[in-house]
Amino acid sequence: MSIEARIRGEIEGRIRSGEWGPGTRVPTEYELMDAYRCARATANKALSRLASEGLIERKRRAGSFVARPA
């Protein structure tokens, strides 16, 4: 399993389990880089994919947050 897939899986798991509710801040790219010892591009790709799936919202200069249910 790739690091990107691990990051996505762990964040998605916390969202789906209810551990992280709507509006909860998701770790930043830099926090993910430190925690997973990965490149920023890897962290960015994982967050971008979660955003494209509608699980998180990315707000420029504010961060990433768990999306509200549609």
SULCORMO-V599144 format. One record per backbone hydrogen bond with DSSP energy under -0.5 kcal/mol. CO is the residue of the C=O (numbers start at 1). NH is the residue of the N-H. E is the energy in kcal/mol with one decimal. If there is no record, write none. Layout:
<<CO	NH	E> <CO	NH	E>>
This chain:
<<2	6	-2.2> <3	7	-2.7> <4	8	-2.6> <5	9	-2.8> <6	10	-2.5> <7	11	-2.4> <8	12	-2.9> <9	13	-2.4> <10	14	-1.8> <11	15	-2.0> <12	16	-3.0> <13	17	-2.0> <14	19	-0.9> <14	20	-2.1> <15	18	-1.0> <19	21	-0.6> <21	24	-2.2> <24	66	-2.4> <26	64	-0.6> <28	32	-2.5> <29	33	-2.6> <30	34	-2.0> <31	35	-2.6> <32	36	-2.7> <33	37	-1.0> <33	38	-1.0> <39	43	-1.7> <40	44	-3.0> <41	45	-2.4> <42	46	-2.1> <43	47	-2.3> <44	48	-2.7> <45	49	-2.2> <46	50	-2.0> <47	51	-2.2> <48	52	-2.4> <49	53	-1.5> <50	55	-2.2> <50	56	-0.9> <51	54	-1.3> <55	67	-2.5> <57	59	-0.6> <57	65	-2.7> <58	60	-0.5> <59	62	-2.1> <59	63	-2.6> <63	59	-3.3> <64	26	-3.2> <65	57	-3.1> <66	23	-2.6>>
